[in-house]
Amino acid sequence: MIKEDLSSLLDTLIKKHNLKKSQVIRCAEISEVYAYQIFSGIRVPDRKKLLCLAIAMELSLDEVQSLLKCAGYSTLYVKLPFDSVIIYGICKKLSVGEINETLYDYDLETLG
């Protein structure tokens, strides 16, 4: 199997879910210029920014795990408190802001 690069996978997921990049970027709460650089393959985001995009796209947990693997990051692991909150947020379809509030409530580092 040929490993798909990150920008191609993001593009595939955007099309699969019938989303607009501008809408995803707004919901991800990250810089517009930075996000478009990620989508075009110019920059590789850190793990947290990639999670913000995945959450904004309302991806399934399996899709998020695939995205993390594709970027070379560790997948979400339920026994890690930060990852556990992210998994909960993804499963409950929470927004980036709502997940950040939950992370803050548990005295954990936020997404951004």
Accessible surface in RSA format (square Angstrom, percent):
REM  Atomic radii and reference values for relative SASA: ProtOr
REM  Chains: A
REM  Algorithm: Lee & Richards
REM  Probe-radius: 1.40
REM  Slices: 20
REM RES _ NUM      All-atoms   Total-Side   Main-Chain    Non-polar    All polar
REM                ABS   REL    ABS   REL    ABS   REL    ABS   REL    ABS   REL
RES MET A   1   239.87 124.2 150.60  99.7  89.27 212.6 127.78 108.6 112.09 148.5
RES ILE A   2   161.36  91.8 143.67 107.0  17.70  42.7 148.27 106.8  13.09  35.5
RES LYS A   3   148.74  72.6 123.26  75.6  25.48  60.7  86.77  78.1  61.97  66.0
RES GLU A   4    71.50  41.1  61.63  46.6   9.87  23.5  33.37  64.6  38.13  31.1
RES ASP A   5    85.91  60.2  74.96  74.6  10.95  25.9  45.55 107.2  40.36  40.3
RES LEU A   6    18.01  10.0  14.14  10.1   3.87   9.7  14.14   9.9   3.87  10.4
RES SER A   7    22.10  18.7  18.05  24.1   4.05   9.3   4.42   9.4  17.68  24.8
RES SER A   8    49.52  41.8  42.26  56.4   7.26  16.7  21.44  45.6  28.09  39.3
RES LEU A   9    24.77  13.8  24.77  17.7   0.00   0.0  24.77  17.4   0.00   0.0
RES LEU A  10     0.00   0.0   0.00   0.0   0.00   0.0   0.00   0.0   0.00   0.0
RES ASP A  11    45.91  32.2  45.73  45.5   0.18   0.4  13.01  30.6  32.90  32.8
RES THR A  12    66.08  47.0  61.99  62.8   4.08   9.7  49.52  66.5  16.56  25.0
RES LEU A  13     9.93   5.5   9.93   7.1   0.00   0.0   9.93   7.0   0.00   0.0
RES ILE A  14    10.18   5.8  10.13   7.5   0.05   0.1  10.13   7.3   0.05   0.1
RES LYS A  15   148.05  72.2 126.55  77.6  21.50  51.2  89.32  80.4  58.73  62.6
RES LYS A  16   137.55  67.1  99.76  61.2  37.79  90.0  76.76  69.1  60.80  64.8
RES HIS A  17    61.46  33.6  41.45  28.8  20.01  51.2  28.45  29.3  33.01  38.4
RES ASN A  18   139.82  96.4 117.71 113.8  22.11  53.2  26.05  62.7 113.78 110.0
RES LEU A  19    43.56  24.3  28.69  20.5  14.88  37.4  29.74  20.9  13.82  37.2
RES LYS A  20   148.39  72.4 144.13  88.4   4.26  10.1  91.61  82.5  56.78  60.5
RES LYS A  21    67.74  33.0  63.44  38.9   4.29  10.2  26.09  23.5  41.65  44.4
RES SER A  22    53.73  45.4  47.76  63.7   5.97  13.8  31.92  68.0  21.81  30.6
RES GLN A  23    83.27  46.6  83.27  60.9   0.00   0.0  16.19  34.5  67.09  50.9
RES VAL A  24     1.42   0.9   0.87   0.8   0.55   1.3   1.42   1.2   0.00   0.0
RES ILE A  25     7.75   4.4   7.18   5.4   0.57   1.4   7.18   5.2   0.57   1.5
RES ARG A  26   167.40  70.3 148.65  75.8  18.76  44.7  79.11 108.1  88.30  53.5
RES CYS A  27    62.04  46.9  50.30  56.1  11.75  27.6  16.80  42.6  45.24  48.8
RES ALA A  28     0.15   0.1   0.00   0.0   0.15   0.3   0.00   0.0   0.15   0.4
RES GLU A  29   109.91  63.1  74.41  56.3  35.50  84.5  40.32  78.0  69.59  56.8
RES ILE A  30    18.66  10.6   0.54   0.4  18.12  43.7   8.31   6.0  10.35  28.1
RES SER A  31    67.65  57.2  47.99  64.0  19.66  45.3  45.47  96.8  22.18  31.1
RES GLU A  32   112.79  64.8 106.35  80.5   6.43  15.3  28.57  55.3  84.21  68.8
RES VAL A  33   105.71  69.6 102.07  92.4   3.63   8.8 105.05  91.3   0.65   1.8
RES TYR A  34    40.46  18.9  39.38  22.4   1.08   2.8  27.68  20.8  12.79  15.8
RES ALA A  35     0.00   0.0   0.00   0.0   0.00   0.0   0.00   0.0   0.00   0.0
RES TYR A  36    86.36  40.3  83.21  47.3   3.15   8.2  67.04  50.4  19.32  23.8
RES GLN A  37    48.42  27.1  47.57  34.8   0.85   2.0   8.51  18.1  39.91  30.3
RES ILE A  38     1.03   0.6   0.00   0.0   1.03   2.5   0.00   0.0   1.03   2.8
RES PHE A  39    11.48   5.7   2.60   1.6   8.88  23.1   2.62   1.6   8.86  25.4
RES SER A  40    72.55  61.3  36.43  48.6  36.12  83.2  46.11  98.2  26.44  37.0
RES GLY A  41    45.58  56.2   0.00   N/A  45.58  56.2  16.96  46.5  28.62  64.1
RES ILE A  42   129.59  73.7  97.50  72.6  32.10  77.4 104.08  74.9  25.51  69.2
RES ARG A  43   116.06  48.7 109.57  55.9   6.49  15.4  19.05  26.0  97.01  58.8
RES VAL A  44   101.86  67.0  77.33  70.0  24.53  59.1  77.33  67.2  24.53  66.5
RES PRO A  45     0.00   0.0   0.00   0.0   0.00   0.0   0.00   0.0   0.00   0.0
RES ASP A  46    75.06  52.6  70.77  70.4   4.28  10.1  38.46  90.5  36.59  36.5
RES ARG A  47    47.66  20.0  45.98  23.4   1.68   4.0  28.76  39.3  18.90  11.5
RES LYS A  48    51.41  25.1  50.92  31.2   0.49   1.2  45.00  40.5   6.41   6.8
RES LYS A  49    53.19  26.0  53.19  32.6   0.00   0.0  26.25  23.6  26.94  28.7
RES LEU A  50     0.74   0.4   0.73   0.5   0.01   0.0   0.73   0.5   0.01   0.0
RES LEU A  51     0.30   0.2   0.07   0.0   0.24   0.6   0.30   0.2   0.00   0.0
RES CYS A  52     2.79   2.1   2.79   3.1   0.00   0.0   0.00   0.0   2.79   3.0
RES LEU A  53     0.00   0.0   0.00   0.0   0.00   0.0   0.00   0.0   0.00   0.0
RES ALA A  54     0.70   0.6   0.52   0.8   0.18   0.4   0.52   0.7   0.18   0.5
RES ILE A  55     8.73   5.0   1.81   1.3   6.92  16.7   5.01   3.6   3.71  10.1
RES ALA A  56    16.04  14.8   0.00   0.0  16.04  36.5   4.72   6.7  11.32  30.0
RES MET A  57     2.51   1.3   0.00   0.0   2.51   6.0   0.19   0.2   2.32   3.1
RES GLU A  58   103.42  59.4  94.77  71.7   8.65  20.6  23.90  46.2  79.53  64.9
RES LEU A  59     2.46   1.4   0.00   0.0   2.46   6.2   0.00   0.0   2.46   6.6
RES SER A  60    51.80  43.8  45.63  60.9   6.17  14.2  45.75  97.4   6.05   8.5
RES LEU A  61    53.25  29.7  48.69  34.8   4.56  11.5  48.69  34.2   4.56  12.3
RES ASP A  62   112.48  78.8 108.80 108.3   3.68   8.7  30.42  71.6  82.06  81.8
RES GLU A  63    22.59  13.0  19.28  14.6   3.31   7.9  20.04  38.8   2.56   2.1
RES VAL A  64     0.56   0.4   0.56   0.5   0.00   0.0   0.56   0.5   0.00   0.0
RES GLN A  65    35.56  19.9  35.56  26.0   0.00   0.0  17.91  38.1  17.66  13.4
RES SER A  66    57.68  48.7  52.71  70.3   4.97  11.5  22.78  48.5  34.90  48.9
RES LEU A  67     0.90   0.5   0.90   0.6   0.00   0.0   0.90   0.6   0.00   0.0
RES LEU A  68     1.01   0.6   1.01   0.7   0.00   0.0   1.01   0.7   0.00   0.0
RES LYS A  69   133.09  64.9 123.09  75.5  10.00  23.8  69.07  62.2  64.02  68.2
RES CYS A  70    20.91  15.8   6.44   7.2  14.47  34.0   9.25  23.4  11.66  12.6
RES ALA A  71    21.39  19.7   0.00   0.0  21.39  48.7   5.24   7.4  16.15  42.8
RES GLY A  72    63.12  77.8   0.00   N/A  63.12  77.8  29.83  81.9  33.29  74.5
RES TYR A  73    64.36  30.0  54.20  30.8  10.16  26.4  44.00  33.1  20.36  25.1
RES SER A  74    80.11  67.7  61.96  82.7  18.15  41.8  54.08 115.2  26.03  36.5
RES THR A  75    44.49  31.6  37.79  38.3   6.71  16.0   8.42  11.3  36.07  54.5
RES LEU A  76     9.60   5.3   0.00   0.0   9.60  24.1   0.00   0.0   9.60  25.8
RES TYR A  77   115.37  53.9 114.31  65.0   1.07   2.8  87.17  65.5  28.21  34.8
RES VAL A  78    95.93  63.1  85.95  77.8   9.98  24.1  85.95  74.7   9.98  27.1
RES LYS A  79   159.37  77.7 130.41  80.0  28.96  68.9  82.22  74.0  77.15  82.2
RES LEU A  80    93.16  51.9  93.13  66.6   0.03   0.1  93.16  65.4   0.00   0.0
RES PRO A  81    84.67  61.7  76.81  70.0   7.86  28.6  84.35  69.6   0.32   2.0
RES PHE A  82    34.58  17.3  33.58  20.8   0.99   2.6  33.58  20.4   0.99   2.8
RES ASP A  83     3.20   2.2   3.20   3.2   0.00   0.0   0.00   0.0   3.20   3.2
RES SER A  84    37.84  32.0  35.26  47.1   2.58   5.9   6.92  14.7  30.92  43.3
RES VAL A  85    16.60  10.9  14.29  12.9   2.32   5.6  16.48  14.3   0.13   0.3
RES ILE A  86     0.00   0.0   0.00   0.0   0.00   0.0   0.00   0.0   0.00   0.0
RES ILE A  87    25.35  14.4  25.35  18.9   0.00   0.0  25.35  18.3   0.00   0.0
RES TYR A  88   115.09  53.7 109.85  62.5   5.24  13.6  76.60  57.6  38.49  47.5
RES GLY A  89     0.14   0.2   0.00   N/A   0.14   0.2   0.14   0.4   0.00   0.0
RES ILE A  90    10.32   5.9   3.92   2.9   6.40  15.4   8.01   5.8   2.31   6.3
RES CYS A  91    82.41  62.3  49.43  55.1  32.97  77.5  29.83  75.6  52.58  56.7
RES LYS A  92   124.64  60.8 103.45  63.5  21.18  50.4  50.31  45.3  74.33  79.2
RES LYS A  93   113.35  55.3  90.23  55.4  23.12  55.1  76.34  68.7  37.01  39.4
RES LEU A  94    43.32  24.1  38.30  27.4   5.02  12.6  38.39  27.0   4.94  13.3
RES SER A  95    56.14  47.4  46.70  62.3   9.45  21.8  47.70 101.6   8.44  11.8
RES VAL A  96     3.30   2.2   1.88   1.7   1.41   3.4   1.88   1.6   1.41   3.8
RES GLY A  97    21.86  27.0   0.00   N/A  21.86  27.0  20.89  57.3   0.97   2.2
RES GLU A  98    83.45  47.9  80.73  61.1   2.72   6.5  29.03  56.1  54.42  44.4
RES ILE A  99     0.24   0.1   0.24   0.2   0.00   0.0   0.24   0.2   0.00   0.0
RES ASN A 100    24.80  17.1  24.13  23.3   0.67   1.6  12.57  30.3  12.23  11.8
RES GLU A 101   117.16  67.3 113.22  85.7   3.95   9.4  41.68  80.6  75.49  61.6
RES THR A 102    31.08  22.1  30.18  30.6   0.90   2.1  15.95  21.4  15.13  22.9
RES LEU A 103     0.00   0.0   0.00   0.0   0.00   0.0   0.00   0.0   0.00   0.0
RES TYR A 104   164.72  76.9 157.53  89.6   7.19  18.7 109.50  82.3  55.22  68.1
RES ASP A 105   113.57  79.6  78.06  77.7  35.51  84.0  25.77  60.7  87.80  87.6
RES TYR A 106   148.21  69.2 129.56  73.7  18.66  48.5  84.62  63.6  63.60  78.4
RES ASP A 107   138.56  97.1 113.72 113.2  24.84  58.7  32.60  76.7 105.95 105.7
RES LEU A 108    45.65  25.4  34.33  24.6  11.32  28.5  38.24  26.9   7.41  19.9
RES GLU A 109   127.63  73.3 110.90  83.9  16.73  39.8  50.95  98.6  76.67  62.6
RES THR A 110    42.18  30.0  35.90  36.4   6.29  15.0  17.87  24.0  24.31  36.7
RES LEU A 111     2.14   1.2   0.00   0.0   2.14   5.4   0.03   0.0   2.12   5.7
RES GLY A 112    78.78  97.2   0.00   N/A  78.78  97.2  54.05 148.3  24.73  55.4
END  Absolute sums over single chains surface
CHAIN  1 A     6637.1       5448.6       1188.5       3667.0       2970.1
END  Absolute sums over all chains
TOTAL          6637.1       5448.6       1188.5       3667.0       2970.1
